[in-house]
Amino acid sequence: MTAEGFLEGRRLQMARGVLLQCIMGGYPPARFYGSDDGDLALVPDPAHIHPLPWSKQPRAFAICDADELTGESSRLSTRGQLKAVIARYAARGLAPVVATELEFFVFAPNTDPTQPFQPPVGLDGRREDGQSAFSVSSNNGLRPFFGEVYECMAALGLPRDTFMHEMGVSQFEINLLHGDPLLLADQTFLFKHLLKEVALKHGLTVVCMAKPLAHTPGSSMHIHQSVVEIGSGRNVFSDEAGQPTAMFRHFIGGQQAGMADFTALFAPNVNSYQRLCHPYASPNNACWSHDNRAAGLRIPASSPVARRVENRLPGADANPYLAIAASLAAGLHGIEHELEPSEAIQGEFVVPDNLSLPCTLHAALERLKRSQLAKELFGKEFIEGYIASKTMELTSFFDEITPWERRVLAAQA
């Protein structure tokens, strides 16, 4: 939209079905978004109108709510779903607090998708070989790129906690500062957009796939969660003596009750399960533990005021609005129904059958399809539409034969 039109308050409308557009560009049948496929209004959030610092031509980026023309939030909008979850907490005098940890890879341009990604050639003239994890000098070869990333984050008001090189080849992680869940979802979404745009300026490719390289750790989007009282700001996961509360247990119990049903919301793509089926620090279970990274739900070592639950299931490819909404909705379900968690696990452990999770997109969608909890928390329209869109993507994947199949199976008798 032109700046003049935007400043005049001209309404931007969009077909309702666009919210269910699959990643290949197609749409499920119209019955999933209203047979008329009428319009939605895109309503800009005044707090999120950002001039784009990386653009030579003056441009601005506005994060919008997708609202029905009658004024209420569309049930197909993932941002609207997150706002509804936050409102349910507020009705109980509570406010969730979250932080996200986003991992991503920086690669050289990949013009042939049949070939593996490669690290870029750095200023030292060499490609990284995987020996730079957690090194203070690990991104020197990419300093111009990261320098502009930092500048753009500051210009957009994106506060960062820590930035580090992760375990993978040319893999990095940012920890965003904890705060309001909607704000953190907006910041995570905007940061991913920023990364890709700045990378293109520097002749690079940023990839937020869950598992872009074989034999290499995947990329996660861990979600740290706590809950405070509105007004006092007291963390309800700790009592006055600094001990865990019943509400803390119930929150974990709700997370465990929802993780298998919601796996397709945390791991939305075929590639997501490449990460989860090779669980190197990427646990595909609903176990919980004190500071054990093999558990899907980890309680990081912290002071009582910072007691929180880390959901380690979501990948970097997850929709931040939907992943945060699903995780918080599960926790609130546990609080409302006073669900008790399993026993905490420590050290090496075997995952009990009742705490294992779907390990393929097909299995995750089938589990979501059967979930009454998902329909209760997010509405039948959203869940059925989401499944329809993701089923199209899965079908498209199965329409292709992979190099592995040709290499390994063609010679079989």
C-alpha positions in Angstrom: 0.0 0.0 0.0 1.2 3.5 -0.7 2.2 5.6 2.3 -0.5 8.1 1.4 -3.2 5.4 1.4 -2.0 4.0 4.7 -1.9 7.4 6.4 -5.4 8.1 5.2 -6.6 5.0 7.0 -7.6 3.2 3.8 -8.7 -0.3 4.8 -6.7 -3.2 3.3 -8.8 -6.3 2.7 -7.7 -9.9 1.9 -9.5 -13.1 0.9 -10.2 -15.2 4.0 -8.7 -18.3 2.4 -5.3 -16.7 2.3 -4.9 -17.6 6.0 -5.0 -21.3 5.0 -2.7 -21.0 1.9 -0.2 -23.9 2.0 3.5 -23.4 1.5 3.4 -24.4 -2.2 0.8 -21.7 -2.9 -2.4 -23.7 -3.2 -5.5 -23.8 -1.0 -7.6 -26.5 0.6 -11.3 -26.7 -0.5 -13.3 -23.5 0.2 -15.5 -25.2 2.8 -12.5 -24.9 5.2 -12.6 -21.1 5.1 -16.2 -20.3 4.1 -17.6 -21.2 0.8 -18.0 -17.6 -0.3 -14.3 -16.9 0.5 -15.2 -13.4 1.6 -12.8 -10.7 2.8 -11.0 -10.1 6.0 -9.7 -6.7 7.2 -6.0 -6.3 7.9 -5.9 -4.0 10.9 -2.4 -2.6 11.6 -1.1 -2.8 15.2 0.0 0.8 16.0 2.9 -0.5 18.1 4.3 -2.4 15.1 4.7 0.0 12.2 8.4 -0.2 11.4 10.4 1.7 8.8 12.7 -0.9 7.2 16.4 0.1 7.9 17.8 -2.3 5.3 15.7 -0.9 2.4 17.3 1.8 0.1 13.8 3.0 -1.0 11.8 4.2 2.0 9.5 1.4 3.1 7.6 0.5 6.2 6.4 -2.8 7.6 3.1 -3.1 9.5 2.1 -6.2 11.5 -1.6 -6.5 11.3 -4.5 -8.4 12.9 -6.8 -10.4 10.6 -10.3 -9.4 11.6 -13.7 -10.4 10.2 -15.5 -7.5 8.6 -17.9 -7.6 11.6 -15.0 -6.6 13.8 -14.1 -9.7 15.7 -10.8 -11.5 15.3 -10.7 -14.2 12.7 -10.5 -17.7 14.1 -8.2 -18.6 11.3 -5.6 -16.0 12.4 -2.7 -17.4 14.5 -2.0 -14.0 16.0 -5.7 -13.8 16.9 -5.4 -17.3 18.5 -2.5 -16.1 20.7 -4.4 -13.0 21.8 -7.3 -15.2 22.8 -5.1 -17.4 24.9 -3.6 -14.4 26.7 -7.2 -13.1 27.3 -8.1 -16.4 29.0 -5.1 -16.0 31.4 -6.2 -12.4 32.1 -9.7 -13.6 33.0 -8.0 -15.5 35.9 -5.9 -12.5 36.9 -2.8 -14.0 35.3 -0.3 -12.9 32.6 2.0 -15.4 30.9 5.6 -14.3 30.2 7.7 -15.9 27.5 11.1 -15.7 25.8 12.1 -17.4 22.6 15.5 -18.9 21.6 15.7 -19.0 17.8 18.4 -21.0 15.9 19.2 -20.5 12.2 21.9 -21.3 9.6 23.7 -18.8 7.4 24.6 -20.4 4.1 26.0 -19.5 0.7 23.4 -19.1 -2.0 21.9 -22.4 -3.0 20.8 -22.2 -6.6 20.3 -26.0 -7.1 18.0 -27.5 -4.4 19.2 -31.0 -5.2 22.6 -30.0 -3.7 23.3 -29.7 0.0 23.7 -26.3 1.6 27.2 -25.0 2.1 28.7 -22.5 4.6 29.5 -19.1 3.0 33.1 -18.1 2.2 34.1 -15.7 5.0 36.3 -12.7 5.0 39.2 -15.1 5.6 38.5 -16.7 2.3 37.5 -20.0 3.9 34.3 -22.0 4.6 33.6 -22.9 8.2 34.2 -26.5 8.9 32.2 -26.9 12.1 34.9 -26.2 14.7 33.5 -22.8 15.8 30.7 -23.8 18.2 30.5 -21.3 21.1 33.7 -19.5 20.0 34.1 -15.8 20.7 35.6 -15.4 17.2 33.3 -17.7 15.3 31.5 -15.1 13.3 34.4 -13.0 12.2 34.1 -14.1 8.6 30.5 -12.9 8.7 31.1 -9.7 10.6 29.6 -7.3 8.0 26.4 -9.4 7.9 26.0 -9.6 11.7 27.0 -5.9 12.1 24.1 -4.9 9.9 21.8 -7.4 11.7 22.6 -5.7 15.0 22.1 -2.3 13.6 18.7 -3.2 12.1 17.6 -4.9 15.3 18.4 -1.6 17.2 16.5 0.4 14.6 13.5 -1.8 14.9 13.5 -1.8 18.7 14.3 -5.5 19.0 16.2 -6.0 22.2 18.5 -9.1 22.3 19.8 -11.0 25.3 22.5 -13.2 23.9 23.8 -14.1 20.4 26.1 -17.0 19.9 27.4 -19.6 17.4 25.6 -22.9 17.9 26.8 -26.5 17.4 26.0 -26.8 13.7 28.2 -25.6 10.8 27.5 -21.9 10.4 24.6 -22.2 12.8 23.7 -19.3 15.2 21.2 -18.6 18.0 19.6 -15.5 19.4 17.9 -15.3 22.7 15.2 -12.6 22.8 14.4 -10.9 26.1 11.4 -12.3 28.0 8.2 -10.3 28.0 4.6 -10.3 26.8 3.8 -13.3 24.6 2.3 -11.3 21.8 5.2 -8.9 21.8 7.7 -11.8 21.7 5.8 -13.5 18.9 5.9 -10.3 16.9 9.6 -9.8 17.6 10.4 -13.4 16.6 8.5 -13.0 13.4 10.0 -9.7 12.6 13.5 -10.9 13.4 13.2 -13.9 11.0 12.1 -11.5 8.3 15.0 -9.1 9.1 17.5 -12.0 8.9 16.5 -13.1 5.5 16.4 -9.6 4.0 19.8 -8.5 5.4 21.3 -11.8 4.3 20.2 -11.2 0.7 22.0 -7.8 0.8 25.2 -9.6 1.7 24.9 -12.4 -0.8 24.0 -14.9 1.8 21.0 -17.2 2.5 19.5 -17.6 6.0 17.7 -20.8 6.5 15.2 -21.5 9.3 14.4 -25.1 8.4 14.3 -27.4 11.3 17.0 -29.7 9.8 18.8 -28.3 6.7 21.9 -30.4 7.0 22.3 -34.1 7.6 24.5 -35.3 10.5 24.2 -31.9 12.1 22.1 -30.6 14.9 18.8 -29.0 13.8 17.4 -25.6 14.6 14.9 -25.1 17.4 12.7 -22.3 18.7 12.7 -23.1 22.4 9.9 -21.3 24.4 10.6 -20.3 28.0 7.3 -19.8 29.9 6.3 -18.4 33.3 3.1 -16.9 34.7 2.7 -13.8 36.9 -0.1 -12.3 38.8 -1.5 -9.2 37.1 -0.8 -6.2 39.4 1.8 -7.7 41.7 3.9 -9.3 39.0 4.6 -12.2 41.3 5.8 -15.4 39.6 3.0 -17.9 40.6 5.4 -20.8 40.0 7.2 -20.0 43.3 5.8 -19.5 46.8 7.0 -17.1 49.4 9.6 -19.6 50.6 10.9 -19.9 47.0 9.5 -23.4 46.6 7.6 -24.7 43.5 3.8 -24.2 43.8 0.8 -26.4 42.9 0.2 -24.1 39.9 3.7 -24.8 38.7 3.0 -28.6 38.8 -0.4 -28.1 37.1 1.2 -26.0 34.3 3.7 -28.8 33.6 0.8 -31.4 33.7 -1.1 -29.4 31.1 2.0 -29.1 28.9 2.4 -32.9 29.1 -1.3 -33.4 28.3 -1.2 -31.3 25.2 2.3 -32.0 23.6 1.4 -35.1 21.6 -1.9 -33.6 20.4 -0.2 -30.3 19.5 3.0 -31.8 17.9 1.8 -30.8 14.4 1.5 -27.2 15.6 5.1 -27.2 17.1 6.6 -29.2 14.2 4.6 -28.1 11.1 6.6 -29.5 8.2 7.9 -32.8 6.8 11.5 -31.6 7.6 10.5 -30.9 11.2 10.7 -34.6 11.9 14.2 -34.9 10.6 15.2 -32.9 13.6 13.0 -34.8 16.0 13.9 -38.3 14.8 17.6 -37.5 15.3 17.1 -36.1 18.8 20.5 -34.6 19.4 19.4 -32.0 22.0 16.1 -32.0 20.2 13.9 -34.2 22.4 10.7 -35.7 20.9 9.1 -36.5 24.3 6.8 -35.0 26.9 9.0 -35.9 29.8 10.0 -33.1 32.2 13.2 -32.6 34.1 15.3 -30.2 36.2 18.0 -28.9 33.8 18.1 -32.0 31.5 18.3 -31.2 27.8 17.0 -34.6 26.9 13.6 -33.8 28.2 11.0 -32.1 26.1 10.1 -29.9 29.1 13.1 -28.6 30.9 13.2 -26.6 34.1 16.3 -24.4 33.7 18.4 -23.7 36.8 17.3 -20.4 38.1 16.3 -18.3 41.1 12.7 -18.8 42.4 11.6 -15.5 40.9 12.7 -16.7 37.4 11.3 -20.2 37.7 10.0 -21.2 34.3 9.2 -24.1 32.0 11.2 -24.5 28.7 9.3 -26.2 25.9 12.1 -27.7 23.7 9.8 -29.2 21.0 9.2 -26.4 18.6 11.6 -26.0 15.7 12.8 -22.8 14.0 10.3 -23.5 11.3 7.3 -23.2 13.6 4.9 -20.2 13.4 5.8 -18.3 16.6 2.3 -17.1 17.2 0.8 -20.6 16.9 3.6 -22.4 18.8 3.4 -19.9 21.7 -0.4 -20.1 21.7 -0.4 -23.9 21.8 2.2 -24.1 24.6 0.5 -21.5 26.8 -3.0 -23.0 26.1 -1.8 -26.4 27.2 -0.3 -24.9 30.4 -3.5 -23.0 31.2 -5.5 -26.2 30.6 -3.4 -27.9 33.3 -4.0 -25.0 35.7 -7.7 -25.0 35.1 -8.1 -28.7 35.6 -5.4 -29.1 38.2 -3.5 -31.7 36.2 -0.6 -33.4 37.9 2.6 -34.1 35.9 4.5 -37.4 35.8 7.6 -37.8 38.0 10.5 -35.7 36.9 13.3 -37.6 35.1 17.1 -37.1 35.5 20.1 -38.5 33.7 19.7 -41.1 30.9 16.2 -42.4 30.7 13.8 -44.4 28.5 10.7 -42.5 27.4 7.5 -44.1 28.6 5.0 -44.9 25.9 2.5 -42.4 27.3 5.0 -39.6 27.0 6.3 -40.3 23.4 5.3 -38.0 20.6 4.4 -38.5 16.9 7.6 -38.8 14.8 6.2 -38.1 11.3 4.0 -35.3 10.0 1.4 -37.9 9.0 1.2 -39.3 12.5 1.1 -35.8 14.0 -1.8 -34.7 11.8 -3.7 -37.9 12.6 -3.2 -37.2 16.3 -4.3 -33.6 15.9 -7.4 -34.8 13.9 -8.5 -36.9 16.8 -7.8 -34.3 19.4 -10.9 -32.9 21.2 -8.6 -30.8 23.3 -7.2 -29.0 20.3 -10.7 -28.3 19.0 -11.8 -27.1 22.4 -8.9 -24.7 22.8 -8.5 -23.4 19.2 -11.9 -24.1 17.6 -13.0 -26.7 15.1 -12.7 -24.3 12.2 -9.0 -23.5 12.8 -7.9 -27.1 13.5 -9.7 -28.6 10.5 -8.5 -25.8 8.2 -4.9 -26.2 9.5 -5.0 -30.0 9.0 -6.4 -29.5 5.4 -3.6 -27.2 4.5 -0.9 -29.4 6.0 -2.3 -32.5 4.4 -1.9 -30.8 1.0 1.8 -30.1 1.8 2.3 -33.7 2.9 0.7 -35.0 -0.3 2.9 -32.7 -2.4 6.0 -34.2 -0.6 4.9 -37.7 -1.4 4.4 -36.8 -5.1 8.2 -36.6 -5.4 10.8 -39.4 -5.3 13.9 -38.5 -3.3 17.6 -39.1 -4.3 17.9 -41.6 -1.5 15.2 -43.8 -3.0 16.8 -43.7 -6.4 20.3 -44.3 -5.0 19.4 -47.1 -2.6 16.3 -48.8 -3.9 16.7 -48.8 -7.7 19.1 -51.7 -7.7 17.0 -53.9 -5.4 15.6 -57.1 -6.9 
